[in-house]
Amino acid sequence: MVFIGLIILLAAVDLCVKKVIEEQDDASFPKELEGTGGKITLHKSHNPGFSFGVLKDQPMYVLMVPLAVASFLGGMLVCLLQKKGHITEKLALSITLGGAISNLYDRIKRRYVVDYFSIQYGKLKKVIFNLGDMFIIVGAGIFMISEIIRAIKER
């Protein structure tokens, strides 16, 4: 139950931030996020496609692929929840699903994903993210590292 709660919490946090961003005037962006010393810039960006707007002219594909992936990951988590242990994998899938569900909600309700911050470092300056994207990256990273460690231990 903890893992389901984590999914809901992470998706809700991202959706709440997106709501706040959406309610603000477009003209007020971009702007520096206070307290970051200029390292994070807030934006109000609508992305109807995958990352960097890829396939933005194919809305059904852009909706169905994330739906299929989220469903697969949810199925993996349901199978793991029935087993003892596997805490790291359960955590990784829960974090990933929190972000995926938030972005999937956007795709279904808004027909675009709200992206709202960029990290002012090197080439990352050009990329606008949302917390859901970060959750997906962190969850996938945790899962990948746990699988590498498992494979090394099995040798």
C-alpha positions in Angstrom: 0.0 0.0 0.0 3.0 2.3 0.7 4.0 2.1 -3.0 0.6 2.9 -4.3 0.5 5.9 -1.9 3.9 7.0 -3.2 2.6 6.9 -6.8 -0.4 9.0 -5.9 1.6 11.5 -3.9 4.2 12.0 -6.7 1.6 12.4 -9.4 -0.4 14.8 -7.2 2.6 17.0 -6.4 3.5 17.3 -10.1 -0.1 17.9 -11.1 -0.5 20.6 -8.4 2.6 22.4 -9.7 1.4 22.2 -13.2 -2.0 23.7 -12.1 -0.2 26.6 -10.5 1.9 27.2 -13.6 -1.1 27.0 -15.9 -3.0 29.6 -13.8 -0.3 32.2 -14.3 -0.1 34.6 -17.2 2.1 33.5 -20.1 3.8 36.9 -20.1 5.3 36.3 -16.7 7.6 33.5 -18.1 10.4 32.7 -18.3 11.5 33.7 -14.8 14.1 32.7 -12.3 13.0 30.4 -9.5 13.6 32.2 -6.3 16.3 30.8 -4.0 18.1 28.9 -6.8 20.7 31.6 -7.6 19.6 31.6 -11.2 20.2 27.9 -11.6 16.6 27.0 -12.3 14.3 29.0 -14.6 10.6 28.6 -14.7 8.7 28.3 -18.0 5.2 27.7 -19.1 5.6 25.2 -22.0 3.0 23.0 -23.6 4.4 19.9 -25.3 1.9 18.0 -27.5 4.6 15.4 -28.5 7.2 13.3 -26.9 10.4 14.8 -25.6 11.5 17.9 -27.7 8.1 17.8 -29.4 8.9 14.6 -31.3 5.7 13.3 -33.1 3.6 16.2 -32.0 1.6 15.8 -35.2 0.6 12.2 -34.2 -1.5 12.7 -31.0 -3.0 9.2 -30.9 0.5 7.6 -31.1 1.8 10.1 -28.4 -1.1 9.0 -26.2 -1.1 5.3 -26.8 2.6 4.6 -26.3 2.8 6.2 -22.8 -0.4 4.5 -21.9 1.0 1.1 -23.0 4.3 1.7 -21.2 2.6 2.8 -18.0 0.3 -0.2 -18.1 3.2 -2.5 -18.5 5.1 -0.9 -15.6 1.9 -1.0 -13.5 1.6 -4.7 -14.3 5.2 -5.3 -13.2 4.6 -3.5 -10.0 1.4 -5.5 -9.3 3.4 -8.7 -9.8 6.2 -7.5 -7.5 3.8 -6.4 -4.8 2.7 -10.0 -4.4 6.3 -11.0 -3.5 8.3 -10.3 -0.4 11.4 -8.2 -0.8 12.2 -6.5 -4.0 11.9 -3.1 -2.2 14.3 -1.3 -4.5 12.5 -2.5 -7.7 9.1 -1.6 -6.1 10.4 1.8 -5.2 11.8 2.4 -8.6 8.6 1.4 -10.4 6.5 3.5 -8.0 8.6 6.6 -8.6 8.5 6.0 -12.4 4.8 5.5 -12.4 4.2 8.6 -10.3 5.8 10.7 -13.1 4.3 8.7 -15.9 0.7 9.0 -14.5 1.1 12.7 -14.1 2.2 13.2 -17.7 -0.4 10.7 -18.9 -3.1 12.7 -17.2 -1.9 15.8 -19.0 -2.0 14.0 -22.4 -5.5 12.7 -21.8 -7.0 15.9 -20.3 -5.1 18.7 -21.9 -3.8 17.0 -25.0 -0.3 18.3 -24.1 2.2 17.9 -21.2 2.9 21.0 -19.1 6.7 21.5 -18.8 7.8 24.2 -16.4 11.5 24.3 -15.5 14.9 24.2 -17.0 18.3 23.8 -15.3 20.7 26.5 -16.3 23.7 24.4 -16.9 25.3 23.6 -20.3 23.0 22.1 -22.9 20.3 21.5 -20.2 19.4 25.2 -20.5 17.5 24.3 -23.7 15.5 21.5 -22.2 12.3 22.2 -20.3 11.2 19.5 -17.8 8.5 18.9 -15.2 8.7 16.9 -12.0 7.0 14.0 -13.7 9.9 13.8 -16.1 12.4 13.9 -13.2 10.5 11.1 -11.4 10.6 9.0 -14.5 14.4 9.5 -14.9 15.1 8.9 -11.2 12.9 5.8 -11.1 14.4 4.3 -14.2 17.9 5.1 -12.9 17.2 3.3 -9.6 15.7 0.3 -11.5 18.7 0.1 -13.8 21.3 0.3 -11.0 19.4 -2.3 -9.0 19.4 -4.6 -12.0 23.1 -4.1 -12.6 23.9 -4.9 -9.0 21.6 -8.0 -9.2 23.4 -9.2 -12.3 26.8 -8.7 -10.7 25.8 -10.6 -7.6 24.6 -13.5 -9.7 28.0 -13.9 -11.4 
